[in-house]
Amino acid sequence: MLKLRDVKISFLSSEGLLAPVDSVDIDLKEKETFTIIGESGCGKSLIANSILGLLPKDAEISGRIYLEEEDLLSLPEKSLKKIRGRRVGMVFQNPSSSLNPVFTMRSQLAEIMKYSGMSPALQNMVDLMQKVGINDPLHRLAQYPHQLSGGLKQRFAVAFGTASDPDILIADEPTTGLDITLKMQLIDMLAQLHSQRSILLITHDLDVAYTLSDKIGVMYAGEIVEVAPVSSFFSKPLHPYSRKLIESHPLREMKPIPGNSPHIAERPQGCRFSSRCEHGDLCCCSTHPEMVQVDEDRFVRCLAYA
């Protein structure tokens, strides 16, 4: 349903042309949840924004992004507007920054529903509020963003993203900043949406990834380094970075990953994880690994499997 092929996102800086996202391939199938996990700054959110043409104006993007057979990167802005919010919905990372503080939630939801081709009738709004678990919808619709808790803002963000019943929902760090109770409520809500549409989920929370995902894509320093079904990924991760991520979980060994991710302008010629990998050798430092298929539905970017 959604395919990214060799997607590269670059920015011109004083240090030259830098690519925080480098040659990324992703396959999202119908009614599947594909989750991208990885450290902050690895390029996850840039991928999400690139799909709907929401990158900063100074960004350069190459590759192909297919929605079914249509290449989104070749579409003019007018055509993209017909896809945003209609065929592809988005739950942004920080709902507070996407809400207008001077308009009520009803006004903002009405605008989104009109944009998505839906009738902004009050009953339609109430029905949508109830779907995302917002109690007392009439009262909440009359409120302003500053009167809502973080959990309610996040629920409204999900309502905005699903208002037009899109085929694909992109959820960028939807549980960030929520306490454990609100996080579990949001996970339950996304799990219900899972049976109705395809979801591209972006998170650094392994619990969220484990609960909601069909497939996991691990991202490190701008690259996808492993793709696997969720069950086999958590039982037997292949890439050294994947293993370190799982070991850092509080319910596992809670081991911190040594070292730091390489600066975008100082990425090594070879494997980008080589300086932090206990199994790395001279070959890893000099040879950049390609993605290797090790099973029917498992892929890994590591010279040990080449």
C-alpha positions in Angstrom: 0.0 0.0 0.0 2.8 2.4 0.9 6.4 1.9 -0.3 9.5 4.1 0.2 12.3 3.3 -2.1 15.8 4.8 -1.7 14.5 7.9 0.1 17.2 10.4 1.0 16.6 13.7 2.7 19.4 16.3 2.7 20.0 19.8 4.0 22.6 22.3 2.9 24.6 23.5 5.9 27.9 25.3 6.6 29.5 21.8 6.6 28.1 21.0 3.1 25.2 18.8 2.1 24.2 16.6 5.0 21.7 13.7 4.8 20.0 12.9 8.1 18.0 10.2 6.2 19.9 8.1 3.8 18.6 5.5 1.3 15.6 4.3 3.3 13.3 1.5 2.0 10.0 0.7 3.8 7.0 -1.5 2.9 3.7 -0.9 4.6 1.0 -3.4 3.7 -2.8 -3.1 4.0 -4.1 -3.2 7.6 -0.5 -3.7 8.9 1.3 -1.7 11.6 4.9 -1.0 10.7 6.9 0.6 13.5 10.1 2.5 13.1 12.2 2.5 16.3 15.5 4.2 17.1 17.2 6.9 19.1 16.2 10.5 18.9 17.8 12.2 16.0 18.1 9.2 13.8 15.6 10.6 11.2 12.3 8.9 12.1 10.2 12.0 12.1 11.7 13.3 8.9 10.5 10.1 7.2 7.0 10.7 8.5 6.9 14.3 7.3 8.3 13.4 3.9 5.4 11.1 3.0 2.9 14.0 3.1 5.3 16.7 1.7 5.7 18.4 5.1 9.5 18.8 5.1 11.1 22.3 5.6 11.5 24.3 2.5 15.3 24.0 2.6 15.1 20.2 2.5 16.1 18.2 -0.6 14.5 14.8 -1.1 15.1 12.1 -3.6 13.9 8.5 -4.2 10.3 7.3 -4.5 7.3 7.2 -2.2 4.5 5.2 -3.6 0.9 5.3 -2.4 -0.3 2.2 -4.2 1.0 3.0 -7.7 1.2 6.8 -7.4 4.6 8.4 -6.6 3.9 11.1 -4.0 7.2 12.9 -4.7 6.2 13.6 -8.2 2.8 15.1 -7.4 2.2 18.9 -7.4 1.1 20.5 -4.1 -2.5 20.7 -5.3 -2.7 17.0 -5.7 -0.9 16.3 -2.4 -3.6 18.4 -0.6 -6.2 15.8 -1.8 -4.2 13.1 -0.1 -3.3 14.8 3.2 -5.9 14.0 5.9 -8.0 12.1 3.4 -6.2 9.1 2.2 -3.3 9.5 4.7 -3.9 10.9 8.2 -1.2 12.2 10.6 -0.9 12.3 14.4 1.9 14.7 15.0 4.6 14.3 17.7 3.6 17.3 19.8 -0.1 18.0 19.6 0.2 21.2 21.5 2.3 22.8 18.7 -0.3 21.8 16.1 -3.3 23.3 18.0 -4.3 26.9 17.6 -4.6 28.5 21.1 -7.2 31.1 20.0 -9.8 28.8 18.6 -12.0 26.3 20.3 -11.6 22.6 19.6 -14.9 22.6 17.8 -13.7 25.3 15.4 -10.4 23.5 14.7 -12.1 20.1 14.2 -14.7 21.7 11.9 -11.9 23.1 9.8 -10.2 19.7 9.5 -13.5 17.9 8.7 -14.3 20.4 5.9 -10.8 20.0 4.5 -11.2 16.3 4.5 -14.5 16.5 2.7 -16.7 15.6 5.7 -19.7 17.5 7.0 -18.8 19.4 10.2 -22.2 18.7 11.7 -22.2 18.6 15.5 -23.4 15.0 15.6 -20.5 13.9 13.4 -18.1 15.6 15.8 -19.7 13.9 18.8 -19.5 10.5 17.1 -15.8 11.1 16.4 -15.1 12.2 20.0 -16.7 9.1 21.3 -14.6 6.9 18.9 -11.4 8.2 20.5 -12.7 7.9 24.0 -13.4 11.6 24.8 -16.1 11.8 27.5 -18.5 14.8 27.7 -17.8 15.7 24.0 -20.0 18.8 23.9 -18.1 20.3 26.8 -14.7 19.4 25.4 -15.5 20.8 22.0 -16.3 24.2 23.6 -12.9 24.3 25.3 -9.6 25.9 24.1 -6.3 23.9 23.9 -4.9 25.4 27.1 -7.9 24.0 29.0 -7.2 20.4 28.0 -4.8 17.9 29.7 -2.0 16.3 27.7 -4.0 13.1 27.4 -7.0 15.0 25.9 -4.8 16.9 23.5 -3.4 13.6 22.3 -6.9 12.1 21.8 -7.9 15.2 19.8 -4.8 14.7 17.7 -5.9 11.1 17.0 -9.4 12.4 16.2 -7.9 15.0 13.8 -5.8 12.3 12.1 -8.7 9.9 11.6 -11.5 12.3 10.9 -11.8 11.3 7.3 -11.3 7.6 7.9 -8.0 7.5 6.0 -6.5 4.3 4.6 -3.2 5.0 6.3 -2.5 6.7 9.6 1.0 8.0 10.4 1.5 8.3 14.2 4.7 10.1 15.2 5.6 9.4 18.9 1.9 9.4 20.0 2.7 8.5 23.6 5.4 11.0 24.3 4.9 12.9 27.5 2.0 10.8 28.7 1.8 9.1 32.1 1.5 5.3 32.2 -2.3 5.4 32.5 -2.8 7.7 29.6 -0.2 5.8 27.6 -2.1 2.5 28.1 -5.4 4.2 27.1 -3.8 5.5 23.9 -2.3 2.2 23.1 -5.7 0.6 23.4 -7.2 3.2 21.1 -4.5 2.6 18.5 -4.9 -1.1 18.8 -8.6 -0.7 17.9 -7.6 1.4 14.8 -5.1 -1.3 13.8 -7.9 -3.6 12.6 -9.3 -0.8 10.4 -6.4 0.7 8.6 -2.6 0.6 7.9 -0.5 2.4 10.5 3.1 3.7 10.2 4.1 4.1 13.9 7.2 6.0 15.0 8.4 5.6 18.5 11.4 5.1 20.8 9.2 3.2 23.3 9.8 -0.5 23.0 6.7 -1.4 25.0 4.5 0.5 22.5 6.3 -1.1 19.6 5.9 -4.6 21.0 2.2 -4.1 21.7 1.0 -2.5 18.5 3.4 -3.7 15.7 3.2 -6.3 13.0 6.7 -5.4 11.8 9.6 -3.5 13.2 12.1 -1.4 11.3 15.1 -0.4 13.3 16.7 3.0 12.4 20.2 4.1 13.2 22.1 7.2 12.0 19.7 7.8 9.1 19.5 4.1 7.9 17.2 1.2 8.4 19.5 -1.5 9.9 16.9 -4.3 10.5 13.4 -5.2 9.5 11.6 -8.1 11.2 8.2 -9.4 12.4 7.6 -8.2 15.9 7.7 -11.6 17.5 11.0 -12.7 16.0 12.6 -9.3 16.5 12.0 -9.3 20.3 12.9 -12.9 20.7 16.0 -12.9 18.5 17.2 -9.5 17.2 19.9 -9.8 14.6 21.7 -6.4 14.3 24.1 -5.5 17.2 22.3 -2.2 17.7 18.9 -4.0 17.9 20.3 -6.3 20.6 21.6 -3.3 22.5 18.3 -1.5 22.3 16.4 -4.5 23.8 19.1 -5.0 26.5 18.6 -1.3 27.6 15.0 -1.9 28.4 14.2 -1.8 32.2 12.6 -5.3 32.1 15.7 -6.8 30.4 19.2 -6.1 31.5 18.9 -2.3 31.5 22.3 -1.8 30.0 23.1 1.6 28.5 24.4 1.5 25.0 28.1 2.7 25.2 29.2 5.7 23.1 27.2 8.1 21.0 25.6 8.0 17.6 28.0 9.6 15.1 27.4 13.2 14.2 25.7 13.6 10.8 28.8 15.3 9.3 31.2 12.6 10.8 29.5 9.3 9.9 32.1 6.6 9.3 32.9 5.1 5.9 32.0 1.7 7.1 29.2 0.5 9.4 27.8 3.5 11.3 27.5 1.4 14.5 31.0 0.1 14.3 32.4 2.4 17.0 29.8 1.2 19.5 29.8 -2.5 18.5 31.7 -5.0 20.6 31.9 -7.3 17.6 33.2 -4.7 15.1 36.6 -5.2 13.3 38.7 -3.4 10.7 36.4 -4.6 7.9 33.4 -3.0 9.7 35.2 0.3 9.9 36.0 0.4 6.2 33.1 -1.4 4.4 29.6 0.0 4.4 27.2 -2.9 4.8 24.2 -3.4 2.5 20.8 -4.7 3.6 20.9 -8.5 3.5 17.8 -10.8 3.4 18.4 -13.6 6.0 14.9 -15.1 6.0 11.7 -14.8 4.1 10.7 -11.6 6.0 13.9 -10.7 7.9 16.5 -8.2 6.7 19.6 -6.9 8.4 22.4 -4.4 7.5 25.4 -6.1 9.0 28.6 -7.6 7.5 28.3 -10.6 9.8 25.3 -11.8 7.7 26.7 -10.8 4.2 
